[in-house]
Amino acid sequence: MMTRLTAPRRLLKPLLTAATLLTLAAPAQALGLLDRGPIADFLTVFRQQGVPRQTIGWNSPYKPGTVVISTSQRRLYYILPNQEAVQYGVGVGREGFSWAGTKTVTMKKEWPAWRPPEQMIKRRPDLPRYMAGGNDNPLGARALYLGSSLYRIHGSNEPETIGAAVSSGCIRMTNRDVIDLYDRVKVGTKVVVLP
């Protein structure tokens, strides 16, 4: 008996596009295609996930479409209708860098470049002043910018830090999870960060 493997169309299309681009690209360009863009997005599906994403029942006072982050639980919840939420594991601010409050998503970027803020450079003068988007970039595959603050919800090139308090205040997710959240969230989404 013959079995056939099938892939969801949303995963198959980037793979076919990627294969076409790789065959047409010069070696240096091919490496860039693996570092960011649809090929890198596709490859995140196969990376290890420390805290699995799941849909849970959750009686929330927040409207569907709201993002709620529990710093103490190190979880992010995307509120769905019918008293459900998508629960993600996150990394949060280390001692002295955690925060609470309400923000709004003001901008979204795929494979964002990173410019460490002045405060971070003062603490860590060894950091680069600019880093192009890609797999080595600390912002990972996606970033959701929170108001006029320096904080973001972003992917991470250190998935082992998910579930820990290690950041300078940003909310870290695995690249796989931040891509999923990015597709759900719109500019203007309310983000509530709880202690």
C-alpha positions in Angstrom: 0.0 0.0 0.0 1.3 3.4 -1.0 1.0 6.4 1.3 1.4 10.0 0.3 2.8 12.7 2.5 1.0 16.0 2.3 1.9 19.4 3.7 -0.4 22.3 4.5 -0.6 24.7 1.5 0.7 27.6 3.6 4.0 25.6 4.2 4.3 24.1 0.8 4.1 27.4 -1.1 7.2 29.0 0.7 9.1 25.7 0.2 8.4 25.7 -3.6 9.2 29.4 -3.9 12.4 28.8 -1.9 13.5 25.9 -4.0 13.1 28.0 -7.1 15.0 31.0 -5.6 17.8 28.8 -4.4 18.3 27.3 -7.9 18.5 30.8 -9.4 20.6 32.4 -6.7 24.4 32.7 -6.5 26.0 31.0 -3.5 26.2 34.2 -1.4 22.5 35.0 -2.2 21.4 31.5 -1.4 22.9 31.8 2.1 21.0 35.1 2.6 17.7 33.3 1.5 18.3 30.7 4.3 18.8 33.4 6.9 15.6 35.4 6.5 12.4 35.4 4.5 10.1 32.6 3.5 12.7 29.8 3.6 13.8 30.8 7.1 10.1 31.0 8.1 9.6 27.5 6.8 12.7 26.1 8.6 11.4 27.4 12.0 8.7 24.7 11.9 11.4 22.1 12.5 13.2 23.8 15.4 12.8 22.5 18.9 10.0 24.1 21.0 10.6 24.2 24.8 7.2 25.4 25.9 4.5 24.2 23.4 1.8 26.5 22.1 -1.7 25.4 22.9 -5.3 26.6 22.9 -6.8 26.6 26.3 -10.0 27.5 28.0 -9.6 30.9 29.7 -12.3 33.1 31.2 -10.9 36.5 30.6 -12.3 40.0 31.1 -10.4 41.0 28.0 -11.9 41.3 24.5 -11.0 38.7 21.8 -7.9 39.9 19.9 -6.2 41.3 23.1 -2.7 40.1 24.0 -2.3 39.4 27.7 1.2 38.6 29.2 1.6 37.1 32.6 5.2 37.9 33.7 5.0 35.6 36.8 3.7 32.7 34.7 6.0 33.5 31.8 3.1 33.0 29.4 1.5 35.1 26.7 -2.2 34.7 25.9 -3.9 35.7 22.6 -7.6 36.0 23.6 -10.0 34.1 21.3 -13.8 34.2 21.3 -15.8 31.6 23.4 -13.6 31.9 26.5 -10.5 30.5 24.9 -6.9 31.7 24.4 -3.8 30.6 22.5 -1.1 30.2 25.2 2.5 30.7 24.3 5.7 30.4 26.5 7.7 33.6 26.7 10.9 34.9 28.1 10.4 38.1 30.2 12.5 40.9 31.8 15.1 39.8 34.4 15.1 41.3 37.9 15.0 45.1 37.7 13.8 45.0 34.0 10.3 43.6 34.3 7.4 45.9 33.9 3.6 46.0 33.8 1.1 48.1 32.1 -1.0 48.5 28.9 0.5 49.2 25.5 -0.7 49.1 21.9 1.0 47.4 18.9 2.1 50.4 16.8 4.3 48.6 14.2 5.0 45.1 13.0 8.2 44.0 11.2 9.3 40.7 9.6 13.0 39.8 10.2 13.7 43.2 11.7 17.0 44.9 12.0 18.3 45.6 15.5 19.7 48.8 16.9 20.4 48.4 20.6 19.0 51.3 22.6 21.5 53.7 24.3 20.7 52.4 27.7 21.6 48.9 26.6 24.8 50.1 25.0 25.8 51.8 28.2 25.4 48.5 30.1 27.0 46.4 27.3 29.5 48.5 25.2 30.5 45.3 23.3 27.2 45.1 21.5 27.0 46.0 17.8 25.4 49.3 17.0 23.4 47.7 14.2 22.6 44.2 13.1 20.7 43.3 9.9 17.7 41.0 10.3 18.3 37.3 10.1 18.7 34.1 12.2 21.6 35.6 14.2 19.6 38.7 15.1 18.3 38.8 18.7 14.9 40.1 17.5 14.3 36.8 15.6 11.8 36.3 12.8 9.2 39.0 13.8 8.8 42.0 16.1 5.7 43.7 17.4 6.6 47.2 18.6 4.8 48.4 21.8 3.8 52.1 21.7 6.6 54.6 21.9 8.4 52.4 24.5 11.6 50.5 23.9 9.8 47.3 24.5 8.8 44.7 21.8 7.3 41.3 21.6 9.8 39.5 19.4 11.3 36.2 18.3 14.6 35.0 19.6 17.8 33.4 18.4 18.1 31.8 21.9 15.0 29.6 22.2 16.4 28.0 25.4 15.6 31.3 27.2 11.8 30.8 26.7 10.3 30.4 30.2 13.1 32.4 31.9 13.5 36.0 33.1 16.5 37.1 31.1 15.7 40.0 28.8 16.0 43.8 29.2 12.2 44.1 29.4 11.2 42.8 25.9 9.0 39.7 25.7 10.8 36.9 23.9 9.1 34.1 22.0 10.4 31.2 19.8 10.5 32.2 16.2 7.8 29.6 15.4 5.5 31.2 18.0 6.2 34.8 17.1 5.3 34.1 13.5 2.0 32.6 14.6 1.2 35.6 16.9 2.3 38.1 14.2 -0.2 36.6 11.8 -3.0 37.0 14.4 -2.2 40.5 15.7 -2.9 43.7 13.9 -1.5 47.2 14.4 -3.6 48.8 17.2 -3.9 45.5 19.2 -4.1 46.1 23.0 -1.3 44.4 25.0 -1.8 44.0 28.7 1.4 43.1 30.7 0.6 41.7 34.2 3.1 41.3 37.0 
